[in-house]
């Protein structure tokens, strides 16, 4: 965690499989923005806790998603196969 002038950044490495996984497991309190980076060779899909590979928003290999999103919203990731390395950056 890096803190500077009342701002924080937290980076987290997460493994996503074929079971919906919270991104991240515990959100940064007061979060204002999130970046999710797919560090794997498989497409992952993000959405609600009921996300599937058919309903989720795809993040291609080496692709990313970013948005202004508070800690009250939990995003989940799922993949059709493998143990997929995901990186999450949260900012407040």
C-alpha positions in Angstrom: 0.0 0.0 0.0 1.2 3.5 -0.9 -0.1 6.5 0.8 0.5 10.1 -0.1 -1.4 13.3 0.6 -4.6 11.5 1.8 -4.5 9.2 -1.3 -4.0 5.5 -1.3 -3.1 2.9 -3.9 -3.4 -0.9 -3.2 -2.3 -3.6 -5.7 -3.5 -7.2 -5.4 -2.7 -10.4 -7.3 -5.7 -12.7 -7.6 -6.2 -16.1 -9.2 -9.4 -16.5 -11.2 -10.8 -20.0 -12.1 -14.1 -21.3 -13.2 -15.7 -20.2 -10.0 -16.8 -16.5 -9.5 -14.1 -14.7 -7.5 -14.3 -11.3 -5.9 -11.9 -8.7 -7.4 -10.4 -8.0 -4.9 -11.4 -10.2 -2.0 -11.6 -7.1 0.3 -12.1 -3.7 -1.3 -10.0 -0.6 -0.3 -12.2 1.4 2.1 -13.1 4.6 0.4 -12.1 3.4 -3.0 -12.8 5.7 -5.9 -11.3 3.9 -8.9 -10.3 0.3 -9.9 -8.2 -1.2 -12.6 -8.4 -4.9 -13.4 -5.6 -6.3 -15.6 -5.8 -9.8 -17.1 -2.2 -11.1 -16.8 -3.2 -14.5 -18.1 -3.4 -16.2 -21.6 -7.2 -16.8 -21.2 -10.1 -14.4 -21.4 -11.7 -13.6 -18.1 -15.2 -12.3 -17.6 -16.3 -9.7 -15.0 -19.7 -9.0 -13.5 -21.8 -9.6 -10.4 -21.5 -12.5 -8.0 -23.5 -14.6 -10.5 -21.2 -13.8 -13.4 -20.7 -16.5 -16.0 -18.6 -16.8 -19.1 -21.8 -16.2 -21.1 -23.0 -13.1 -19.1 -19.8 -11.4 -18.1 -17.9 -8.6 -19.7 -14.8 -10.1 -21.3 -11.3 -8.9 -20.6 -9.0 -10.4 -23.2 -5.5 -11.7 -22.3 -3.2 -8.8 -21.4 -6.3 -6.5 -21.5 -7.7 -4.3 -18.7 -10.8 -2.7 -17.4 -10.9 0.5 -15.4 -13.8 2.5 -13.9 -14.7 4.9 -11.1 -16.3 2.5 -8.7 -16.8 2.8 -4.9 -16.0 0.1 -2.3 -19.7 -0.6 -2.0 -19.7 -2.3 -5.4 -18.0 -5.7 -5.7 -16.9 -7.0 -9.1 -16.4 -10.7 -9.7 -14.2 -12.5 -12.3 -14.6 -16.0 -13.8 -12.8 -17.9 -16.6 -13.8 -21.0 -18.6 -10.5 -22.8 -17.8 -7.3 -22.7 -15.9 -5.9 -20.7 -13.0 -5.7 -17.2 -14.4 -3.5 -14.4 -12.9 -5.3 -11.1 -12.4 -3.9 -7.8 -11.1 -6.1 -5.3 -9.3 -5.2 -1.6 -8.5 -7.5 0.4 -6.3 -7.3 4.1 -5.7 -8.8 6.5 -3.2 
